[in-house]
Amino acid sequence: MSKLALLSIALATVVLPLVAARDPNPRRALKKALVWVLSFNLFFVFFLRVVVPRLG
């Protein structure tokens, strides 16, 4: 489980800004990247604090 968690963090750190960079407007792309990374981090914290303890 820990390897999957680390892999998802690494992928999100690379993939989310890459997807946002396709936007032709640089400011909007930066905002998208920041919002997506922040929302991923919030979801990940929720997952680690609530879901993972219930699994084991």
PENORNOR-V435264 format. One line per field, one symbol per residue. psi: psi as a letter, one per 30 degrees, with the letter a starting at -180 (. if undefined). A space follows every 50 residues. Layout:
psi: ???
This chain:
psi: eeeeeeeeeeeeeeeeeeefffkfjeeeeeeeeeeeeeeeeeeeeeeefe eeffe.
